Amino acid sequence: MTKHTFKQSDVTGDTREIARTALGYDWNYLADAETLLFGSTDETAFRMQNMSPGSGISSATGVVYKANATYAGDIIKTEILIDVTGLSPGGAAADIIGDNDAANCHIGQITAALNGTIIAGEMRCFETPTSGGTVEPDIDLYSATEATGTENSAISDLTETALLNTGADWTLTKQPMALTALPAASEYLYLVSSGSGDTGAYTAGIFLITLWGHSA
C-alpha cells in the first residue's frame, strides 16, 4: 500500500477522499489543532489530545513537560513525560515539587472526558534525579482535588491520595513501579518529595507516568 503523509494544512476534501479510498479510513483535525481523529463518523474511534501542567511546573527554567491521552478503540492511554530539571523538592519530606515557592504545581488534571476511568497505572525513571548539590531522589506520586498545591508546602495541605510511595530513591534499575492507588476523575496529579527535602533544584531526572483507562 502506498504511504500517504499529510500535514494539517493538507486537510481538504481531496485528501480526505484519498484517505477513504486508498487507506480505508477517514480523518480530521479539530479546531483546537491538538486533537487528531480517525474513524468514519465516530469521533471516539481514535483520538490524540494534549494535556497541560499547572503554572507552577511550566514556569520553571529547564523543565520539560509533554503529555497526551490516546483513545484507540476501547482503551485510553495517558502518558506524562517530565524532566524535573529546574524544579525544587521543598524543604521537608512530603512537600510538593515544583518551581520554587510557586502555586499550581500539578502535572495535569485527570478528567472523565479526556482520560476515562483509570483502571491501572505505572511510573518509571529514564534519568536518575540529581542536582549539583543535594535534592531528594525519592519522589512519590499523589493526586488531589485541588489544582493550587504550592512548592515547599505539604501535600497533606490538600485533599490528597497517595498513588505511589516508592519507598526508596529512584534509579534506572528501580522501574517500572505499578501505582497502588488510582486518580479519580477531576483530580490533579502531583510529584512529592518523600525521604527528605532540600532547598535546591534538580538538574536531572526524567520520568514517565502511564495510565490506562476506558470510556467513562
C-alpha positions in Angstrom: 0.0 0.0 0.0 1.3 3.5 -0.9 2.2 5.6 2.1 0.4 8.9 2.4 1.7 11.6 4.6 -0.4 14.7 5.5 0.1 17.9 7.4 -2.6 20.0 8.9 -2.7 22.4 6.0 -3.4 19.5 3.7 -6.8 18.8 5.3 -9.1 19.2 2.2 -11.9 17.3 0.6 -9.5 15.8 -1.9 -7.0 14.4 0.7 -9.9 13.1 2.9 -11.1 11.2 -0.2 -7.7 9.7 -0.7 -7.7 8.6 3.0 -11.2 7.0 2.5 -10.4 5.2 -0.8 -6.7 4.3 -0.6 -6.4 3.8 3.2 -9.9 2.8 4.2 -10.4 5.4 7.0 -11.5 8.9 7.5 -9.6 11.5 9.4 -9.8 15.1 10.5 -8.3 17.8 12.8 -10.4 19.5 15.4 -10.3 23.3 15.6 -8.1 23.2 18.7 -5.2 22.0 16.4 -4.3 19.4 19.1 -6.8 16.7 18.6 -6.5 14.3 15.6 -9.4 11.9 14.9 -9.5 8.8 12.8 -12.6 6.7 12.0 -15.6 7.3 9.8 -18.1 9.4 11.6 -17.2 8.2 15.1 -15.1 10.8 16.7 -14.2 8.5 19.6 -12.6 5.8 17.3 -9.2 7.3 17.5 -8.2 10.5 19.3 -5.0 12.1 20.5 -5.1 15.1 22.7 -2.5 17.0 24.7 -2.6 17.7 28.5 -1.1 20.7 30.4 0.6 21.1 33.7 -0.1 23.9 36.2 1.8 27.2 36.1 4.0 26.1 39.0 5.5 23.4 36.7 5.6 25.2 33.4 7.2 28.4 34.8 10.4 26.6 35.9 13.5 27.1 33.8 14.7 23.8 32.3 11.7 21.7 33.0 10.3 19.7 30.1 6.7 18.5 30.2 5.0 16.5 27.4 1.7 14.7 27.8 -1.2 13.3 25.8 -4.1 11.0 26.0 -4.7 8.5 23.2 -8.1 7.0 22.7 -7.9 3.9 20.5 -10.9 1.7 20.3 -11.9 0.7 23.9 -8.6 1.8 25.6 -7.5 5.2 26.7 -3.8 5.6 27.4 -2.5 8.7 29.2 1.3 9.4 29.1 3.0 12.2 31.0 6.8 12.6 30.3 8.5 15.1 32.6 12.1 16.2 33.0 12.2 17.7 36.5 15.2 19.9 35.8 14.6 23.3 37.4 12.0 22.0 39.9 12.6 22.1 43.6 11.7 19.4 46.1 10.7 21.6 49.0 12.4 21.8 52.4 10.9 18.7 54.0 9.6 15.2 53.3 6.1 15.1 51.7 6.5 18.6 50.2 5.1 19.3 46.8 7.7 19.5 44.0 7.6 22.5 41.6 9.0 25.8 40.7 10.5 27.5 43.8 7.6 28.7 46.1 5.2 28.7 43.1 1.5 27.7 43.3 -0.4 25.4 40.9 2.3 22.8 40.8 0.2 19.9 39.5 1.4 17.9 36.5 -2.0 17.5 34.8 -5.7 17.0 35.6 -7.5 13.7 35.0 -10.9 14.1 33.6 -13.5 11.5 32.6 -13.9 13.0 29.1 -10.2 13.0 28.3 -8.7 10.2 30.3 -11.7 8.0 31.0 -12.0 5.8 34.1 -8.4 4.9 35.2 -8.0 1.2 35.9 -4.2 0.8 36.1 -1.0 2.9 36.1 2.7 2.9 36.5 5.7 5.2 36.9 9.2 4.7 35.6 12.5 6.6 35.6 14.6 7.3 32.5 17.1 9.5 34.2 18.1 9.5 37.9 17.0 12.7 39.7 20.1 14.6 40.8 21.5 18.1 41.2 24.8 19.9 41.7 24.0 19.9 45.4 21.6 17.7 47.4 18.0 17.1 46.3 15.6 14.3 47.2 15.7 11.4 44.7 12.8 9.6 46.5 9.8 11.0 44.6 6.3 9.9 45.1 3.1 10.4 43.1 -0.1 11.8 44.5 -3.4 13.1 43.3 -5.5 15.8 44.9 -8.8 17.5 44.3 -7.2 21.0 44.3 -5.1 22.5 41.5 -3.4 25.1 43.8 -0.7 23.0 45.5 2.4 25.1 46.2 6.0 24.0 46.1 7.6 23.7 49.6 4.1 23.1 51.1 3.0 19.7 52.4 0.8 17.6 50.1 -1.3 17.0 53.2 -2.5 20.6 53.0 -4.6 19.4 50.1 -7.3 16.7 49.9 -4.8 14.1 48.7 -4.4 10.5 47.8 -1.0 8.7 47.6 -0.9 6.9 44.3 2.7 5.6 44.6 5.0 5.6 47.6 8.3 4.4 46.1 9.9 3.7 49.5 13.4 4.4 48.1 15.4 6.6 45.8 14.7 6.4 42.1 17.4 4.7 40.0 17.4 3.3 36.5 17.0 -0.2 37.9 14.0 0.6 40.0 11.4 0.5 37.4 8.6 0.4 36.4 6.5 0.6 39.6 2.8 0.0 39.5 0.5 2.5 41.1 -1.1 1.3 44.3 -4.0 3.7 44.1 -5.6 5.4 41.1 -6.6 9.0 40.4 -10.3 9.8 40.3 -12.0 12.0 37.7 -11.3 15.7 38.1 -8.3 15.1 40.4 -4.8 16.7 39.8 -1.5 14.8 39.8 1.5 16.0 41.9 5.1 14.9 42.3 6.1 14.9 46.0 9.5 14.6 47.8 9.5 11.6 50.1 12.6 10.8 52.1 13.6 14.3 53.0 13.7 17.8 51.3 16.1 20.4 50.1 16.0 24.0 49.0 18.0 23.3 45.8 16.7 22.4 42.4 17.0 19.3 40.2 19.5 19.4 37.4 18.4 15.9 36.0 15.6 13.5 36.4 13.2 12.2 33.7 10.0 10.2 34.5 7.2 8.7 32.5 3.8 8.2 34.1 1.4 6.0 32.2 -2.3 5.5 33.0 -4.7 3.1 31.3 -8.4 3.6 31.3 -11.6 3.1 29.4 -14.5 5.3 28.4 -16.3 6.6 31.5 
